[in-house]
């Protein structure tokens, strides 16, 4: 699968996305054919290769013969349906405009049919959106992943007057998506950029596993007040279909007024409720008192339940969480037949070869049943493993410690 990553470290706009696609290999000739297929007179593409703080990027300027024009979703739908466009390009562009119309309707308290796009209804904005959808299709991108998006503050002047940043329509479009605040009084995410994200992006998070093939940078027309480059980066490659790569939620809290004698009970409750791993790390707190960092790894579905256990069983009055990508080594559940009996184990494929690790709980069970030291069970496993290993029928389900 061909996958692409939108690295929006400086936000996103339609022209920045289009510039990144052109820089990544979308031919300008193909884009001009798309504009000709729209059947609209007066659209011309101007692109410039330039250096932004030493980084080569493409800046796009779509020039139109018409003046400022307001169009509604119905008018834009007619334009797109009459255009000689590939179905996937037409449908993708309609999806983006529909997302935008729904957001504008919610912001202004009206219906989708009553919405008239102002800046986004002009030909240059239509050209941006259709061009971006066409570029994604031309480059064969089947899965588009996006980074968390920056949310600055300040004001922007629009057709309705001054609007607070992020613009209200942008906030509507990005509902349910990961964002973070930025101490900058400039617009970094335009409504067109937000609509493209809402209509085209498949998922959010860090860069996915891929065989890297290329990248492109799209330059915005604004210069950032903080001196950082106003660029959008697009990274393209072939996705690695690795079953052992996924995501995990990390819950953490600091506590310095809690009895650690309670920890075995709390950890048992957390593991029984679906935690993948738990730990309690001693540390020195800000007032010089000894305290602990409590950390829990879990799937997203278990996060709320585990958070409630932490807040009810410890003295923590708050916690934080984040999502992290993890890589797991392939493993298989096996049975090792030893002189002391059968012992469950894991066969793990590492970069340097295969290793077999006995399961502690099963070794403990055998040691108690045979009334021998625990180390004797591990020694028996070590002796038996090179000679015979019986594969289990199912992959291992207990994932203790695998996410550290």
C-alpha positions as CSV (number, residue, x, y, z in Angstrom):
1,X,0.0,0.0,0.0
2,X,1.3,3.5,-0.9
3,X,1.1,5.6,2.2
4,X,1.8,9.3,2.8
5,X,2.4,11.4,5.9
6,X,1.3,15.0,6.2
7,X,3.7,16.6,8.6
8,X,1.9,19.8,9.6
9,X,4.5,21.4,11.9
10,X,3.4,24.8,10.5
11,X,-0.2,24.0,9.8
12,X,-1.9,23.4,6.4
13,X,-3.5,25.4,3.7
14,X,-4.7,24.4,0.2
15,X,-1.8,26.0,-1.6
16,X,0.7,24.5,0.8
17,X,-0.7,21.0,0.3
18,X,-0.8,21.5,-3.5
19,X,2.8,22.7,-3.4
20,X,4.0,19.7,-1.4
21,X,2.3,17.4,-3.9
22,X,4.0,19.1,-6.8
23,X,7.3,19.0,-5.0
24,X,6.8,15.3,-4.3
25,X,6.3,14.4,-8.0
26,X,2.8,15.5,-9.1
27,X,3.5,16.9,-12.6
28,X,2.4,20.4,-13.2
29,X,1.1,19.3,-16.7
30,X,-1.3,16.8,-15.1
31,X,-2.6,19.6,-12.8
32,X,-3.1,21.9,-15.8
33,X,-5.1,19.1,-17.5
34,X,-7.3,18.9,-14.4
35,X,-8.0,22.6,-14.5
36,X,-8.8,22.3,-18.2
37,X,-11.3,19.5,-17.4
38,X,-13.1,21.8,-14.9
39,X,-14.3,23.8,-17.9
40,X,-13.7,27.1,-16.1
41,X,-12.0,29.9,-18.0
42,X,-9.3,32.0,-16.4
43,X,-7.6,29.6,-14.1
44,X,-3.8,29.6,-14.4
45,X,-1.1,27.9,-12.3
46,X,2.0,29.6,-11.2
47,X,4.6,27.7,-9.2
48,X,7.9,28.7,-7.9
49,X,10.7,26.6,-6.5
50,X,12.4,28.5,-3.7
51,X,14.4,28.0,-0.5
52,X,12.8,28.6,2.8
53,X,15.5,28.7,5.5
54,X,17.6,26.5,3.3
55,X,14.8,24.0,2.5
56,X,13.7,23.6,-1.1
57,X,10.0,24.0,-1.5
58,X,7.3,24.8,-4.0
59,X,5.1,27.8,-3.6
60,X,1.8,27.7,-5.6
61,X,-0.2,30.7,-6.8
62,X,-3.5,30.0,-8.5
63,X,-4.6,33.1,-10.5
64,X,-8.1,33.5,-11.8
65,X,-9.8,36.0,-14.1
66,X,-13.0,36.3,-12.1
67,X,-13.3,38.7,-9.1
68,X,-14.4,37.6,-5.7
69,X,-17.3,35.2,-6.1
70,X,-19.5,33.5,-3.5
71,X,-20.8,30.1,-4.4
72,X,-22.9,27.6,-2.5
73,X,-22.5,23.8,-2.3
74,X,-25.1,23.3,-5.0
75,X,-23.2,25.5,-7.5
76,X,-19.9,23.9,-6.7
77,X,-21.5,20.4,-7.1
78,X,-22.8,21.4,-10.5
79,X,-19.3,22.6,-11.5
80,X,-17.7,19.3,-10.4
81,X,-20.4,17.0,-11.8
82,X,-20.2,18.7,-15.2
83,X,-16.4,18.6,-15.3
84,X,-14.5,15.9,-17.2
85,X,-12.9,14.5,-14.0
86,X,-12.1,11.0,-13.0
87,X,-14.8,9.7,-10.6
88,X,-12.4,9.4,-7.6
89,X,-11.3,13.0,-8.1
90,X,-14.8,14.3,-8.4
91,X,-16.1,12.3,-5.4
92,X,-13.1,13.3,-3.3
93,X,-13.6,17.0,-4.0
94,X,-17.3,16.8,-3.3
95,X,-16.5,15.1,0.0
96,X,-14.1,17.9,1.0
97,X,-16.7,20.6,0.1
98,X,-19.5,18.7,1.9
99,X,-17.4,18.7,5.1
100,X,-16.8,22.4,4.7
101,X,-20.5,23.1,4.1
102,X,-21.5,21.1,7.2
103,X,-19.0,23.1,9.3
104,X,-20.0,26.5,8.0
105,X,-23.7,25.6,8.5
106,X,-23.0,24.6,12.2
107,X,-21.0,27.8,12.8
108,X,-23.6,30.2,11.3
109,X,-26.7,28.3,12.6
110,X,-28.1,27.6,9.1
111,X,-28.6,24.7,6.7
112,X,-26.1,23.3,4.4
113,X,-28.1,24.4,1.3
114,X,-28.1,28.0,2.7
115,X,-24.3,28.2,3.1
116,X,-22.5,30.4,0.7
117,X,-18.7,30.0,0.7
118,X,-16.9,33.3,0.6
119,X,-13.1,32.8,0.2
120,X,-13.5,29.1,-0.4
121,X,-16.2,29.6,-3.1
122,X,-13.8,31.4,-5.4
123,X,-12.1,29.7,-8.4
124,X,-8.7,29.7,-6.8
125,X,-10.0,27.8,-3.7
126,X,-11.9,25.3,-6.0
127,X,-8.7,24.8,-8.0
128,X,-6.7,24.2,-4.7
129,X,-9.1,21.5,-3.5
130,X,-9.6,19.7,-6.8
131,X,-5.9,19.9,-7.4
132,X,-5.0,18.4,-4.1
133,X,-7.5,15.5,-4.5
134,X,-6.1,14.9,-8.0
135,X,-2.5,15.0,-6.7
136,X,-3.3,12.4,-4.1
137,X,-4.8,10.2,-6.7
138,X,-2.1,10.7,-9.3
139,X,0.7,9.8,-6.8
140,X,-1.2,6.6,-5.9
141,X,-1.6,7.5,-2.2
142,X,-4.0,4.9,-0.7
143,X,-3.6,5.8,3.0
144,X,-3.0,9.4,4.2
145,X,-1.8,9.9,7.8
146,X,-1.6,13.3,9.4
147,X,0.3,14.7,12.4
148,X,-1.4,16.5,15.2
149,X,-2.3,20.1,14.2
150,X,-1.1,23.4,15.7
151,X,-3.8,25.8,17.1
152,X,-2.5,29.4,17.2
153,X,-4.3,32.4,18.7
154,X,-5.1,35.9,17.5
155,X,-7.5,37.2,14.8
156,X,-8.1,36.9,11.1
157,X,-10.2,39.2,8.9
158,X,-12.9,37.3,6.9
159,X,-16.0,38.2,5.0
160,X,-18.0,38.3,8.2
161,X,-15.5,40.5,10.0
162,X,-12.7,39.6,12.4
163,X,-12.7,36.0,13.6
164,X,-10.8,34.5,16.4
165,X,-8.1,32.0,15.6
166,X,-8.5,29.1,15.0
167,X,-11.4,30.2,12.8
168,X,-14.7,28.8,14.0
169,X,-15.2,26.7,10.8
170,X,-11.7,25.2,11.3
171,X,-12.6,24.1,14.9
172,X,-15.7,22.4,13.6
173,X,-13.8,20.7,10.8
174,X,-11.2,19.4,13.2
175,X,-13.5,18.0,15.9
176,X,-12.3,14.7,17.1
177,X,-8.8,15.2,15.7
178,X,-5.6,15.7,17.7
179,X,-4.5,19.3,18.1
180,X,-2.2,21.3,20.4
181,X,-2.0,25.0,21.3
182,X,0.7,27.3,19.9
183,X,1.7,30.8,21.3
184,X,1.6,32.5,17.9
185,X,-0.8,35.2,16.6
186,X,-1.0,34.0,13.0
187,X,-3.3,31.8,11.0
188,X,-1.7,28.4,10.4
189,X,-4.7,26.3,9.4
190,X,-7.1,27.8,6.8
191,X,-10.6,26.5,6.3
192,X,-9.5,25.0,3.0
193,X,-6.6,23.2,4.7
194,X,-8.9,21.9,7.5
195,X,-11.5,20.7,4.9
196,X,-8.8,18.8,3.0
197,X,-7.7,17.2,6.2
198,X,-11.3,16.3,7.2
199,X,-12.1,14.9,3.7
200,X,-8.9,13.1,2.8
201,X,-7.0,12.0,5.9
202,X,-7.5,8.4,7.1
203,X,-5.9,8.6,10.5
204,X,-3.7,10.8,12.8
205,X,-0.6,10.1,14.8
206,X,3.2,9.7,14.3
207,X,4.7,8.8,10.9
208,X,3.6,5.2,10.0
209,X,6.0,2.4,9.2
210,X,6.9,2.7,5.5
211,X,9.7,2.1,3.0
212,X,10.5,5.8,2.3
213,X,10.3,6.7,-1.4
214,X,10.1,10.5,-1.5
215,X,9.0,13.7,0.1
216,X,7.9,17.2,-0.9
217,X,7.6,20.6,0.8
218,X,4.9,23.2,0.1
219,X,5.6,26.8,1.1
220,X,3.0,29.2,2.4
221,X,2.9,32.8,1.4
222,X,3.1,34.1,5.0
223,X,6.3,34.5,7.1
224,X,6.0,33.3,10.6
225,X,6.6,35.9,13.4
226,X,8.6,33.4,15.4
227,X,11.1,32.9,12.5
228,X,10.2,29.2,11.9
229,X,9.7,28.0,8.3
230,X,6.1,28.1,7.1
231,X,6.2,24.8,5.3
232,X,4.1,21.7,4.9
233,X,6.0,18.4,4.5
234,X,4.6,15.4,2.7
235,X,6.4,12.1,3.1
236,X,5.6,9.2,0.7
237,X,6.5,5.6,0.8
238,X,5.2,2.0,0.7
239,X,3.6,1.0,3.9
240,X,5.1,-1.8,5.9
241,X,2.5,-4.4,6.7
242,X,3.9,-5.4,10.1
243,X,1.5,-7.2,12.4
244,X,3.8,-6.4,15.3
245,X,3.6,-2.6,14.9
246,X,0.7,-0.8,16.6
247,X,-0.2,1.9,19.1
248,X,-0.5,1.9,22.9
249,X,-1.9,4.4,25.3
250,X,0.4,5.5,28.2
251,X,-1.2,6.8,31.4
252,X,1.0,8.5,34.0
253,X,0.7,10.4,37.3
254,X,3.0,11.6,40.0
255,X,2.2,10.8,43.6
256,X,4.1,11.7,46.8
257,X,1.5,11.2,49.6
258,X,0.5,7.6,49.1
259,X,1.3,4.3,51.0
260,X,3.3,2.1,48.5
261,X,2.2,-1.0,50.5
262,X,-1.0,-0.7,48.5
263,X,0.8,-1.1,45.1
264,X,0.6,-4.9,44.8
265,X,-3.2,-4.8,45.1
266,X,-3.5,-1.8,42.8
267,X,-1.2,-3.4,40.1
268,X,-3.3,-6.6,40.3
269,X,-6.5,-4.6,39.7
270,X,-5.0,-2.8,36.8
271,X,-3.7,-5.9,35.1
272,X,-7.0,-7.7,35.7
273,X,-8.8,-4.8,34.0
274,X,-6.8,-5.0,30.8
275,X,-3.5,-3.1,31.4
276,X,-0.7,-4.4,29.1
277,X,1.9,-3.4,31.7
278,X,2.2,-1.4,34.9
279,X,5.1,0.0,36.9
280,X,5.9,2.2,39.9
281,X,9.1,4.2,39.6
282,X,10.7,6.0,42.6
283,X,11.7,9.6,42.1
284,X,12.4,12.8,43.9
285,X,9.5,15.3,43.8
286,X,9.7,19.1,43.5
287,X,9.6,19.8,47.2
288,X,12.3,17.3,48.0
289,X,10.0,14.6,49.1
290,X,10.3,11.0,47.7
291,X,7.5,10.1,45.4
292,X,6.5,7.8,42.6
293,X,5.8,7.8,38.9
294,X,2.9,5.5,38.2
295,X,2.8,4.4,34.6
296,X,0.2,2.1,32.9
297,X,0.3,0.9,29.3
298,X,-3.1,-0.1,27.7
299,X,-5.3,-0.3,24.7
300,X,-7.4,2.8,24.1
301,X,-10.6,0.9,24.9
302,X,-9.4,0.2,28.5
303,X,-8.0,3.7,29.1
304,X,-11.1,5.1,30.9
305,X,-11.6,2.1,33.2
306,X,-7.9,2.0,34.2
307,X,-7.9,5.8,34.8
308,X,-10.8,5.4,37.2
309,X,-8.9,2.6,39.1
310,X,-5.8,4.9,39.5
311,X,-7.9,7.8,40.7
312,X,-9.9,5.7,43.2
313,X,-7.1,3.5,44.5
314,X,-4.3,6.0,44.9
315,X,-4.0,9.6,46.2
316,X,-3.6,11.0,42.6
317,X,-6.0,13.8,41.8
318,X,-5.2,13.8,38.1
319,X,-3.3,12.0,35.4
320,X,-2.2,12.5,31.8
321,X,-2.2,10.2,28.9
322,X,-0.7,10.0,25.4
323,X,-0.6,7.6,22.4
324,X,2.7,6.1,21.4
325,X,3.7,3.8,18.5
326,X,5.3,0.6,19.6
327,X,7.1,-2.3,17.8
328,X,6.7,-5.8,19.0
329,X,8.9,-8.8,18.2
330,X,6.9,-11.7,16.6
331,X,6.2,-14.4,19.2
332,X,4.5,-17.7,19.5
333,X,3.1,-19.7,22.5
334,X,4.8,-23.0,22.9
335,X,5.0,-25.9,25.4
336,X,8.4,-27.1,26.6
337,X,8.4,-30.7,28.0
338,X,11.0,-30.9,30.8
339,X,11.9,-33.6,33.3
340,X,9.7,-31.7,35.8
341,X,6.7,-31.5,33.5
342,X,5.3,-29.3,30.7
343,X,6.0,-25.6,30.9
344,X,4.5,-22.8,28.9
345,X,6.9,-20.5,27.1
346,X,7.3,-18.0,24.3
347,X,9.3,-18.5,21.2
348,X,10.4,-14.9,20.2
349,X,12.0,-14.0,16.8
350,X,14.7,-11.3,17.4
351,X,16.9,-9.6,14.8
352,X,19.7,-11.9,15.8
353,X,17.8,-15.2,16.0
354,X,15.1,-17.1,17.9
355,X,15.0,-17.2,21.7
356,X,12.6,-19.1,23.9
357,X,11.6,-17.7,27.3
358,X,9.7,-19.7,29.9
359,X,6.6,-18.1,31.4
360,X,7.3,-17.2,35.0
361,X,3.8,-18.0,36.3
362,X,4.0,-21.5,34.8
363,X,7.5,-22.1,36.2
364,X,6.2,-21.0,39.6
365,X,3.3,-23.5,39.3
366,X,5.7,-26.4,38.4
367,X,8.1,-25.5,41.2
368,X,5.3,-25.5,43.8
369,X,3.8,-28.8,42.4
370,X,7.2,-30.6,42.3
371,X,8.5,-28.9,45.5
372,X,11.7,-27.9,43.9
373,X,13.4,-24.5,43.8
374,X,12.2,-22.1,41.1
375,X,15.7,-22.0,39.6
376,X,15.6,-25.7,39.1
377,X,12.5,-25.4,36.8
378,X,14.3,-22.7,34.7
379,X,17.4,-25.0,34.5
380,X,15.2,-27.9,33.3
381,X,13.7,-25.6,30.7
382,X,17.1,-24.5,29.5
383,X,18.2,-28.2,29.1
384,X,15.0,-29.2,27.3
385,X,14.6,-26.3,24.9
386,X,17.4,-27.1,22.5
387,X,16.1,-30.7,22.0
388,X,12.4,-30.4,21.7
389,X,9.8,-27.7,21.4
390,X,6.1,-28.3,20.8
391,X,4.4,-25.4,19.0
392,X,1.2,-24.1,20.6
393,X,-2.0,-23.9,18.5
394,X,-2.6,-20.2,19.0
395,X,-0.6,-17.0,19.2
396,X,0.2,-15.9,22.7
397,X,-2.4,-13.6,24.2
398,X,-0.8,-12.6,27.5
399,X,1.3,-9.5,26.7
400,X,3.0,-8.7,30.0
401,X,6.1,-6.6,29.5
402,X,6.0,-6.5,25.8
403,X,5.5,-2.8,25.5
404,X,8.3,-1.5,27.6
